[in-house]
Amino acid sequence: MGMMMQSAAGVPVDGFTYGLVTPIAAYVMACLGSALGLRCMARALSLRRNERAGWLLLASLAIGTGIFTMHFIAMMGFTAQGMEITYDLLTTYASLVVAVVVVGLGIFLVGYLGKTTGTLLAGGVITGLGVAAMHYLGMAGMRMSGSIGYDTQTVLLSVGIAVFAATAALWFSMSVRLFGAAIAAALIMGVAVSGMHYTAMRAVTVHLHGPGGDDSTGTSAIGTLTPILIGPLLLLLFVGLFVSLDPMMERDGRRQWGSRPGEGSGEKLEWTPFERR
């Protein structure tokens, strides 16, 4: 059920070897990472400035790891005709570190300086560049009997989508307070992150090394990527369990997401970043 495309001046590639299975699974992971990240940001902003670091770190882990797992689940469905694809472990995990660290810079910036236009834009640019860096560093970890090229305009478009998505995520994290709205925000962010990935993949061309290859459909990297993803998936599970066991977790749908027990509609929220320094 794949959708084979002729890579410009290269071999045919297919980003959907297993049909909709990998894009849907990747989207779910993007949504999960975004939802956990938004939740952690909301909890961080309900605290005093000197108490926020732990929750901001968890938000960085959730969003960065969610992006990483989204990318490599999607890459399970990527094949190039006649080629076996594997991944270099060091480069692959380096992309995870880059995602968490750079996304964390944007999150900490906004988490401590508040929701000003300048801060959101700066944080969005930093975080978006981290998302893009994770994607292209992850692509650099691919090993095959060929080389990868990119269309510059499509690459720039994918980076623009990443920056827009990151800025929107940070805005949501500072503005969205109701649980239902936060879930909707996470679903939207999942669309944006997945859209960035598949836009970036449209920029890819694969060139075979040597005189030519066979006519086989190629081998996806599912066998290589499955063990690579176990650690990040467990990390997301850890963050999810930590959030679910948080004693301040929302238990009444009428209270606002991230509020303390006893807070709710009609009461002044304490977590707005401009109110508690």
C-alpha positions in Angstrom: 0.0 0.0 0.0 3.0 2.2 -0.3 3.1 5.4 -2.3 6.3 5.2 -4.4 7.7 8.4 -5.8 10.6 9.0 -8.1 13.3 10.8 -6.2 14.4 13.6 -8.5 17.5 12.5 -10.4 17.6 9.5 -8.1 16.0 6.3 -7.1 12.3 5.9 -6.3 11.5 6.4 -2.6 8.4 5.6 -0.6 7.6 7.3 2.7 4.4 5.2 3.3 5.6 1.6 2.8 3.0 0.4 5.4 0.3 2.7 4.3 -1.2 4.9 7.1 0.1 2.8 9.9 3.3 4.6 10.5 2.0 8.2 10.0 -0.9 7.6 12.4 1.4 6.0 15.0 3.9 8.9 14.5 1.1 11.5 14.9 -0.1 9.8 18.1 3.4 10.1 19.6 3.7 13.7 18.5 0.4 14.4 20.3 1.4 12.5 23.4 4.7 14.4 23.7 2.9 17.7 23.1 0.2 16.9 25.7 2.7 15.9 28.3 4.9 19.0 27.6 1.9 21.3 27.9 0.9 19.7 31.1 4.4 20.1 32.6 4.6 23.7 31.4 1.2 24.4 33.1 2.5 22.9 36.4 5.7 24.8 36.2 3.9 28.1 35.8 1.7 27.3 38.8 4.8 27.5 40.9 7.2 30.2 42.1 10.1 30.9 39.8 12.6 29.1 42.0 10.4 25.9 41.9 9.9 25.7 38.1 13.0 24.0 36.9 12.0 20.4 37.4 8.7 20.7 35.6 10.3 22.7 32.8 12.9 20.0 32.4 10.2 17.4 32.2 8.4 19.5 29.6 11.7 19.6 27.5 12.0 15.8 27.9 8.4 15.2 26.8 8.4 17.4 23.8 11.9 16.5 22.6 11.3 12.8 23.1 7.9 13.0 21.5 9.4 14.7 18.4 12.2 12.1 18.3 9.8 9.1 18.5 7.5 10.7 16.0 10.3 11.1 13.5 11.7 7.6 13.7 8.3 5.9 13.8 7.5 7.7 10.6 10.9 6.7 9.2 10.0 3.0 9.7 7.8 3.5 6.6 10.6 5.0 4.5 12.2 2.9 1.8 14.4 3.6 -1.2 14.3 1.1 -4.1 16.9 -1.6 -4.0 18.6 -0.3 -0.8 18.8 -1.6 2.8 18.6 1.2 5.3 20.2 1.2 8.8 21.0 3.9 11.3 24.2 4.9 13.1 23.3 4.7 16.8 25.6 7.6 18.0 24.2 10.0 15.5 20.6 8.9 16.1 20.8 9.3 19.8 22.7 12.6 19.4 19.6 13.9 17.6 17.5 13.0 20.6 19.9 15.0 22.9 19.8 17.9 20.5 16.0 17.9 20.5 15.7 17.9 24.3 18.5 20.4 24.9 17.5 23.0 22.2 13.8 22.6 22.9 14.6 23.0 26.5 16.3 26.3 25.9 13.1 27.7 24.3 11.0 26.3 27.1 13.1 27.6 29.9 13.3 31.0 28.2 9.6 31.4 28.1 9.0 29.6 31.4 11.1 32.2 33.3 10.7 35.4 31.2 6.9 35.2 30.6 4.6 35.6 27.7 5.9 38.7 25.9 5.9 38.9 22.1 9.7 39.0 22.0 10.1 36.1 24.4 7.6 33.9 22.5 9.2 34.6 19.2 12.7 34.0 20.5 11.7 30.8 22.3 9.7 29.7 19.2 12.7 30.2 16.9 15.1 28.4 19.2 12.7 25.5 19.8 11.8 25.3 16.1 15.4 25.2 15.1 15.9 22.4 17.7 13.0 20.4 16.0 14.5 20.9 12.6 18.0 20.1 13.8 16.7 16.9 15.3 15.1 15.9 12.0 18.1 16.5 9.8 20.6 15.1 12.3 18.4 12.0 12.5 18.5 11.8 8.7 22.3 12.2 8.8 22.4 9.0 10.8 20.9 7.0 7.9 23.2 4.4 6.4 22.6 3.0 2.9 24.4 2.3 -0.3 23.6 5.8 -1.6 23.6 9.5 -0.6 20.8 11.9 0.3 20.3 15.3 -1.2 17.8 18.0 -0.3 15.7 20.6 -2.1 16.7 23.9 -0.5 13.3 25.6 -0.8 11.5 22.6 0.7 14.0 22.4 3.6 13.4 26.1 4.4 9.7 25.5 4.3 10.0 22.6 6.8 12.1 24.8 9.1 9.5 27.5 8.9 6.8 25.0 9.8 8.9 23.9 12.8 9.4 27.4 14.0 5.7 28.2 13.6 4.7 25.0 15.4 7.1 25.6 18.3 5.9 29.2 18.7 2.3 28.0 18.8 3.2 25.3 21.3 4.8 27.9 23.6 1.9 30.2 23.2 -0.5 27.4 24.1 1.6 26.5 27.1 1.3 30.0 28.4 -2.3 30.6 27.5 -4.3 27.4 27.6 -5.7 26.6 31.0 -8.7 24.3 30.6 -8.0 20.6 30.2 -10.1 20.2 27.1 -8.5 23.1 25.4 -5.0 21.7 26.2 -5.9 18.4 24.6 -7.1 20.2 21.5 -3.8 22.2 21.5 -1.9 18.9 21.7 -3.8 17.5 18.7 -3.1 20.7 16.7 0.6 20.5 17.7 0.6 16.8 16.5 -0.6 18.0 13.1 2.1 20.7 12.9 5.0 18.4 14.0 3.9 15.7 11.6 3.4 18.2 8.9 6.9 19.5 9.4 8.3 15.9 9.1 6.6 15.0 5.9 7.3 18.4 4.4 11.0 17.8 5.1 10.8 14.3 3.6 9.5 15.9 0.4 12.8 17.6 0.1 14.7 14.3 0.0 16.4 12.8 -3.0 18.3 9.5 -2.8 21.2 8.8 -5.2 22.5 5.3 -5.6 26.3 4.8 -5.3 27.6 2.6 -8.1 26.3 1.7 -11.6 22.8 0.8 -10.5 20.6 -1.3 -8.2 18.1 -4.0 -8.5 14.4 -3.5 -8.9 13.4 -4.6 -5.4 11.3 -2.3 -3.3 14.1 -1.9 -0.8 14.1 -2.7 2.9 12.7 -0.4 5.6 14.6 0.2 8.8 11.9 -1.2 11.1 14.2 -3.9 12.5 16.9 -1.3 13.2 14.6 1.4 14.6 12.5 -0.8 16.9 15.2 -1.3 19.6 16.4 2.3 19.2 12.9 3.5 20.1 12.5 1.4 23.2 14.5 3.8 25.5 12.8 7.0 24.3 9.3 5.3 24.6 10.1 4.3 28.2 11.3 7.8 28.9 7.9 9.2 27.7 6.2 6.6 29.8 8.2 7.7 32.8 7.1 11.3 32.2 3.5 10.3 31.8 3.5 8.3 35.0 5.2 11.1 36.9 2.6 13.6 35.6 -0.3 11.2 36.4 0.9 10.8 40.0 1.3 14.5 40.5 -0.9 15.3 43.6 -1.8 18.6 41.9 -3.0 16.9 38.8 -6.4 18.1 37.6 -9.2 15.9 39.0 -12.2 18.1 38.4 -12.9 19.0 34.7 -14.3 22.4 35.9 -10.9 23.5 37.4 -8.3 24.9 35.1 -5.4 22.8 33.9 -2.4 23.2 36.1 -4.3 24.9 39.0 -3.7 24.0 42.6 -6.4 22.1 44.5 -9.1 24.6 45.6 -8.5 26.8 42.6 -11.0 26.9 39.8 -13.3 29.1 37.8 -14.1 32.4 39.3 -10.8 32.5 41.3 -7.7 34.3 40.4 -5.1 32.0 38.8 -1.7 32.1 40.5 0.4 30.6 37.8 0.4 33.5 35.3 4.1 34.3 34.8 3.6 38.0 35.4 2.1 37.5 38.8 4.7 35.5 40.7 8.4 36.3 40.4 
